[in-house]
Structures are given as C-alpha cells and as structure tokens.
Amino acid sequence: MFTEKNLQQIKNHGLSEEKIARQLQIFSEGIPFANVVEAASVDNGIAVFSKGEQQDFEKLFEAKKDKLDLLKFVPASGAATRMFKFLHQFLEHYDYKNLDIDVFLQKEENKNLKIFFDSIDNFAFSYLVKEKLEAKYSNFENLEKGKRYYFFVKEMLEETGLNFSNTPKGLVPFHKYSENYVTAFGEQLYEAAFYASSNGIANLHFTVSAEHEEKFKKRYEEIQEIVEKKTGVKFKISYSFQKKETDTVAATLENKAFLDENGNLVFRPSGHGALLENLNDVDADIVFIKNIDNVVSQNYAEKIAFQKKVLAGKLLSLQKKIFGFVEKLHSINVSQEILMEAAKFIAEQLLIKDTSINKEEILKILERPIRICGVVENTGAPGGGPFLIKDKNGNLSYQIVEMSQIDKNNPQQKGLVEMATHFNPVDLVCGVRDYRGKKYDLLQFSDSDAGFISNKSYHGKPIKALELPGLWNGGMANWNTVFVEVPLITFNPVKTVNDLLNEVHQLQ
C-alpha cells in the first residue's frame, strides 16, 4: 500500500500505481535468463560480404541517399567519470610530499598511471591543462615531478580546473588538429557528413542529460563554422533526455518498495533501454545508431563511412524485397507461389525458419522494423554479442544478448557464450518505416521480459534496481535482424582515458 505522498510521487513521475505494482512484481518473480541455443558465427547467422558485394551495396546507397530522410542517433548522456577512474584513485592515494613518484609508478597496480604520464603530451587536452597550470603557478615546469603530475590530474578533473569528472564524455577533448581540439561530439558530426547526409544536410539526434544540453549547444556554436566549412555539409541537431516516466522504482531485498529516510519512493534511471522511447520519437527512412565514444580521428573517417554505407545498402536491398512481398500480400488474391516465395525469402534472408505458409503469419514477420547490425570479431571487450536464442514460445531468432541476460551458473549456457566469435559494437542501421512510409510504433516490438535486476546501494543501504530491456537487446527483440561482419577498425570506444592513445585516436 502506498501513502498519499507516494502516490503523488508516482503521478509526478509520469507513472501509474499499476506500473509500479508491475515493477515490484518483476522483482518478486525475477526475470528469466535468455535461452541461448548457439553463438552466431560466420555463415551461421553472420553474413560476410566480398569486396564486390560491399561495393555494390555502397553504390546502391549512394544512388538513393538524396531521396531519403537520413538520421544519426547518438546516445550521449554518459558522464566521463569512469574514463578517469584510475586518475581519481591517484589523487586519493598519492601523497606528493612523502612518496617518490617513480617508485609509486613502478607498482603493478599503477601500470595504467605510468602509461598515462609517459604519454601525457599525446592527449588532446594536455595543452589546455598546462595553460591553466602555468597561469596559476609561474614556476610550474620547475616543480618536482610528483607534484607536477598531481597538480596536472587535479586541474584536469576537479571543479576548480577543467572539471572533466563532471563533463559529459561527448565533450571531453579526444583529438587535436593543429590549434584546435575536437571532442567525440565534434567527430560524430564530421563523420556523419560522409554517410548520414542527404542533399547537403546531416540530421543528428543526441540523447543527453538535461543539465548538459546547453553545454552541447554551446560547443556546437563554437565549432559549427569549422565543421561546415571542412565538410561542405549543413547540420541539423536535435536533443532529447531520458524520460522520467521510464525510471523504475527501487526495491528492498524483500521485493517491497524501498523508502528513504523521509518515506519517499526512490526512482532510478532504467538503463539505455529507456532510450527506446527517444528513438520512437524520431522518424527517418534510415537511422544510424552509434555510441558517442566510438569515434576515430578524421584520417579514418572515410573508411568508417564506407562500412556504414555498405550496411545501409544492405538494408535498402532487403527493404525493397520485403516491401514488394508486403504489397503483393495485401492484394485480394495471393497465389500459393507468392506465399512459398515469401517464406523462402524469410528463411534464407531473415534466417527465420519454419514459417507457416500462411498470409497472416508471413505478414506478421515482414511488417516489422529491420536492423542491420555490424559485428566485429571478439576482442574480449565487455558487452553483448550475436546469439541464436529460443523464446518462451519455442521460437528461434538471432538477437544481441548482453552477458547479464545469460545464466553463468549453467555450464551449458556458459559454454555457448565462451564459443562466441563476434561482439556487438553498437553499429546499427535501422529501417523504422513500413512499405507505405509510415513509421512503426517501436514500443510494440520490444520484449518486456528481457530486462535485468541488479543489486545496488542507496546511502549505504542495499537495494534492488530494475533495468528495462536494453535498447539494442530486448528493446529490439522483435525486429527483423541481420548480422554482418565489419572490420575491427569500426570499433574504437573510449572506455578509459588511455584508450585515446590507440592508433586511431592519434594523428599520423
């Protein structure tokens, strides 16, 4: 039973009592693990295109793109805090008055710190930090090395300096070209000009935290003229926030609603699955989805763009066939031959087996959003991968599955995961309109059972948290999905600051 105050909280959050009751029921019942049948592999769920096929798909996209609405959708709400985790630990544990910096850096647990300081001049932000330090300390370069390093990190991270700890990851300087630094946000614009522009205009949509929107807008004002001149493309940028009504209520370990010391319910953001609402609010013929930190220096932009065009061309090729079948199936008289042909297409191209030779069943499969997912060879990075799974009704389909969705205590399931050869780098090209050009309601194609429950704490007290089905996991579970192998060069996330030392982030 909720108090009047709790009910008002629920209402103010855009939620209903029924929704909260359902969330608490999920905590009690638990969320079933995904039932993995096998890991997808080359020619077994993952397509590999020859050079000629790639060129054909690229040409198809290039020939049609100026007649299409294109949009690049970039989840960008994450703060950069985790990027600098080992630097925060340095500030906590290094005492420059009493510890020798060289001895400190030789310790095994400080190897990332040593790499950082040995390569300090190779970071795009270094000159910004040094400018500030030299303005504060006239003799900065003459200070002892340990003190210089400590002040450098402090100036980088803390509010009195550049405040990178509280800066969105998209606005941290990633690359430097002559006198200008470029953020991940800037590189997303530059890259979009090569494949997500139509008639000289590139549309981009960034999901950001509400408190960061003005920072993104300000940064765009600073770089607009430069990036437009460099690319010859105009940019139209829109922003949205994760909706409050997608938050989930925290629960106690006994699966009751958790109340804070003032008797208030505690709500939590429900993971990137909440962004399905944001994706559902945008509309385009083709939507490219890519994480904010997965960028490269501009030397590699055309290589990346070629792969995006290949995936988009594959999407257009499949859509042409799907739309042709759907149009015929909506006519009054449908021959058995057409039904057989459509079922064969579904089995061979969409890899959905045992489709009933029935008009309604075939239409149910064909009239769905479609996504072409680039996958890369497994590098051991954390995250989801392409698997064949069986749902509760016994239906088989290829899905992107996160490790949190898999029962690691089941030796058979664990073994299948260990056999995975490919990884999902969040490289999606999506078709979200039907054969008449009407946008699908994407919320109708999600699997509500594909979320997960995690253990967290609130002010030192243990709580349970519920995450919605991930955007590219359960959020897209009932889309038609095609996996395509793409080169490793397309996957360059910046999870820690030292990732910026990788070749693709450095100018050659």
N, C-alpha and C positions, 0 to 999 in steps of 0.2 A: 504494500500500500504506500502510495506517495503522499507527502504532505502537500498542502496548497502551494507552499513555496516551491516545492519540487515540480509540481505540475506547471507552475508559471515559468520555471526554468526551461522545462521541456518545450513549452509553447514558444518562448523567446528564441529558442534554438532552431525553430522551424521544424521541430519533430513532433510526433504524437505519442501519447501514452502507449498505444498499441505497438508502435515501432520499438520503443524502449523495452516493453514486455517481451517482444520477439528477440531482441538482442540478449536479454537476460536468459531467455530460453536456450539460445545458442550456447551461451556459457555453460549451462547445465548439461545440455545434450552432447556438447562437443562438436567439432567439425570433422567429418570423415576425411581420411587421407586420400590423395589421388591414387587410383589403382593403375600403376604403370604396367603395361604389357611388354613393351620393349623400348629401348632408346632408338630414336631415329638416326639413320646413318645415310651415307651417300648411296643413292639409288634405292633406298629403303625409307622413303619419306622425305629425303633431302635431294633436291634437283641440283645438278651441276651442269652449267651451260658451257658449251665450247666457245672459243673466241668468236667464231662466226655467228653463233646464236646470240651472244651478247651484243654484237654489233647490230644485228637485225632488230633486237628489242630496243636498243638505243635509238636507232633510226625511226622506228615506229613512234616512240615517244616524242622525238624531236619534230616529226611531221605533224603531230596532233596537238602539241602543248599550247600553241597560241589560240586554240579553240576551246581550251579547258580552263576551269577555275582550279588553281593550284593553291595549296596552303601548307605551310610548315608549322607543325605543332610541337612546341618545346616545353616539357616540364622543367621549370627553372626555380622552384620555390625553396630549394635547399640552401641552408646557410653553409658557409665554408668551414665551420668549426672543426669538423672531423678531418679535414685536409691537413690541419696543423696540430694534430693530436700529440705527436712526439715533441713538437716545439713547446707546447703548453707544459709538457712534463719536464722539459729542460728548465723552464722558468721556475718550476716548483722545486726541482731537486739540485740545481747547480748554484753553488754559493761562490761567486767570483772572488770574494775576499779570502777564502780559505782553501779553495780547490784549484789544482793545476788543470787548465783546460785540456792540454794534450793527454794527460793521464786519464782524465774523465772520458775523452772521446775514444780512447783505446778499448774501453769496456765493450763487451759483445752486445749488451743491451742498448748501447748508444751508437750502433753502426749507421743507422739512418741519419742521426745528427751529424756524424762525421762526413757522410756523403753530402749532406746539405751545406755544411760550412766549407768543404773542399771545393764545392761548385757554386759558391754564393754569387759570383758575378754572372752566372749563366741564367739567373732568374730575371724575368722581365721587370719585376718590381724592385730589384736591388737598388737601382739608382734613385728611386723615389724615397726609399728608406734612408739612404745615405745623405740625400739632400736635406732631409729633416734633421738627421743627427748632426750634420755639420753646422746647421743653423743653431742648434741647441748647445753644441759643445765645440768651441773653436779649435780645440786640440784633439778632436775625436780620433783621427788616424794615429795619434801618438799614444793613445791609451793602451794598457795591457790587452793582449789578445782575448783573454777570457771575458774581460769587462766589455770590450767592443762587441763580442758575439752576444753577450747577454743583453746589452742595450739595443742591438740590432733586432733581436727577436721581440723584445719588449715594444719597440717602436712599431714593428710590423703588426703585432696582434692586439695591443691594448687600446682602449678608447682615447687615451691622450695622444696616440700616434695615428697610424693608418687604419687601425680598428678592423683588421681583416677577420678577426674572430666573429664579428657581428655583421660581416658583409656577405651578401648572397654570393654563392660560388660563381654565378654568372658574371659578376662584376669585379672579380679578382683579376689583376693583370696576368695573362697567360703567356703572351708572346710580345716581342718588341721588334719593330721595324724602324730603322734609323732613329728618329727622335720620338716616335710615337709608340706607346704600348697599346696592345689590343686585348680585350677581355674575351672570355668564352662567348658572351653575348654578341660582341662585335664579330667574332669569327663565324657565329651561326648566321649572321646577316650576310657576310661576304660569301660564304659557302652557298647559301640559298640562292644567290644571284645566278649561280651556274646551273641549277636544276629545278628550282621551285619558283621561277619567274615566268610570267606569261605576258606577252605584249609589253615587255619592258617594266613590268611591275611585279614585285615579290611580296606576297602576303605572308606574314608570320604572326603566330599567336603564342604568347608566353604565359604559362601559369606561374604566378609569383605570389609571394606573401604580401598581404595588403600593405604592411609597413614598408615594403621595398619598392612598391610601384613607382613612386616619384624618383627614386634613385635610378631605376632603369630608364625612365623618361628623360631624366637629366643627362644620363650617359649618351642616349641616342641623339640629343641635341648637340652634344659635343662632337660626335663622330659622323653625323648624317652627311654633311657636305663631303667629307673624305671618302666615305664608303660609296656614296652615289657616284662620285667622280671616278673612283677606281673601277667600279663595276659597270657603269652606264645603265644602272637599274634604279628605279624609284622603289621605296619600301613603304608598305602599309603595315603598321604594327598594332596589334591589339593585345590586351592583357585580361586575365581573369584570376580569381582567387579560388582556393578550395572552399567549397560551400559549407557553411556552418551545419546545415542540415545533413551533411554526410558524416559528421562526427559520431562517434559511438560512446556509449556510457561505460565508465569503468565499473568493474565488479569486484567484490570481495572474493577470497579464496573459497567461500561457501556459495558463490554464484548469486549473491544478493547485490543490489545496487550499492555501490560504495559511496559513503557520505563523508565529506570532510569535517573538520572540527566545528564548522558552523552549520552542519546539517545540510550542506549543499551537495547536489549531484556533481560528479566530476566527469567532464566530457573530454575526449581525446580525438585528435585527427586520426582518420582511419586508413592512413597509408595512401600510396599512389593510386589505389583502386578508386578513391574518391574522385579522381580526375576524369573518370568516365562521364560524369555529369558535365564537365567542362568541354570534353570532346564532343559530347552530344549537342552542345550549344553552338558549335561552329559547323560550317557547311562548305563543301567544295567537291569537285569531281574527284580529285586525288588529294589525300592528306599524307604528307610525310611526317613521321614521328621519330624524334631523336632526342636523347637526353642532353641537357645543357653542357655537360662537361666533356662530351665525346666530340672533340674538335681536333683539328691539326693546323699546323702553320700553313700559310697561304701557298707555299710551294707545292702542297699536295692536294689543293682544293679540286683541281680538275680530275685527278684520279678518283677522289671520293665521289664527285659528281657523276662520273661515268657509271659507277656502280649503282647509284641511285636511279639513273635513267634506265638502266637495264631492268631493275626491279619494277619501275613504273611501266616500262614497255611490256613486261610480262603481265602486269595487272591489266593493261588495256587489251592485250591479246585474249586473256581469259574472259574479260568482261564482254568482249564482242561476241564470243561464242555463247556465254551464259545468257546475254540479253536476247540473242537470236532464238535460243531454245525457249525462253520465257515467253517471248512474243507469240511463237507458234503454239505453245501450250495454253495460252489464254484465248486461242481461237476456238470456235464452236466444235469443229470436228478435228480430232487429233488422231493421227494414224498410229498403229502399233509400231510402225517403223520409226517414227519420231520418238516415241517413248523408249524404244530399245536404244536408239542412238544417244538420247539424253542420259540414260542410265549408264551406258558405256563411257560417256564423257565424264560423268561424276566419278566412276570407279578409276579411270585412268588419269584424269587431270586433277581432280579434287581428292583422290585417294580415299573415297568413302565407299566401302564395299557393301555388297548385298542389298543394294537399293531396290525396293519394291517397284515393279513395272506398273506404276500407278501414278496417274497425272498429279493428284494432290500431294503424294509423297515426294515426287520429283520436284514439284514447285516449292515445297517446303524447304528443300535443300538449296535450290538455286536462288530463291528470293531471300538472300541473306547478305549482310556486308561481307566484303572479302578483304583479306590482308595477305600481302606477300612479305614474308619475314626473312630478312638476311640473317644467316647464321654463320659463325666462324668456327674454325677448329678449336677444340677445347684447350685453353691455356691454364686451367686451374683457377681461373677467376671466380669469385663467389657470384651466385646468381642462378637464373633459370636456364633451362635447356629444352630442346625439342624431343618430345616423347610421344609414343602411341599409348593412349590411355583408354580404359574402359569405364563408362559412366554407370550409374546405379541401375540404368535400364538395359545394360549389356551392350550399348552402342560403342563402337570403336572410333576414335578420332585422334588426329595429331594436334598436340597442344604444347604451348610453352608452359613448363611446370617449374615452380620455384622449389628449392630444396626443403623449405619449411612445409611444403604440401606432401612430402614423402615420409613414410614411416621408416626411419633409420633403424628401428629395433627389429624390423622384419628382414631377415638375411636375404630373402629372395628379392625384395624391393631394393634393398641396399646394393645388392649385386648388380641389378639392372642399371642403377644410377652410375655405378663405377664403370660400366661399359660405355657410358655416353662419350661420343666422339666430338660433339659440337655444343656450342654455347650460344645463348641469345644475347646479342649486344644492344637490344632495343633499337632495331634498324627496320622500321615498318613502313610499308607503303600501302595505304588503305583506300578502298573504294566504298564509300558510305551512301551512295545513291542507287536507286533501283533503275530498272530499264526505261522508265519514263522520266528519269532525272529527279525523282522525289527522294528526299533524304530519309533514310531509315531512322527509326527511334532505336538508338543503340542500347538503351536500357533493357529492351526486350530480348537482347541476345547475350545477356550475362548469366553466369552460373552463380547463384547466391550461396551455394554450398562450398565455394572454392576459396573462402577467406581462411584466416587462421587466428588462433588465440595465443597470446604471448604473456609471459609474466613480467611485470614492471613494478615500479615502486612510486609512491606518491608521498612526499615529505617523510620518507623513511618507512612507510607502511606498505606491505606487499599488496598489489592489486593485479587483476587480470585485465588485459586490453584486447579488444577485438579489431582486427583489420579486415576491411572489405576485400572482396576478390580483387587481386592486382589488376591494373589497367590492361596489361598485355597477357595476363594469366586468365583467371576466371572472368574478368571483365569482358573478354573477347572469346569466351569459350565456345559460343555458338555461332561464330563467324566461320566462313569458309577460309581455310588456312593453307597456304603453300609455303614450304620452306625452301630457300635457295642458298647454296653455299656462296659466301662472298669472301674476298681476301681479308687477312688479318689487319691490313692497313686501315680498314674501315672502323676498327675498334680501338679507340685510344682514350679511354676515360681517365680523368684525373682524380683519383681517389685520395692520394696523398700528395703533398707539395712536390716530393721528389719525382713524381711521375712527369713533371714538367721538364725533367732533364732527358726524357726519352727523345730519340732522334726526330720524331715527327713534330715535336714541340720546339725544336731548335732550328735556327736558320742555318742553311748550309753555305 
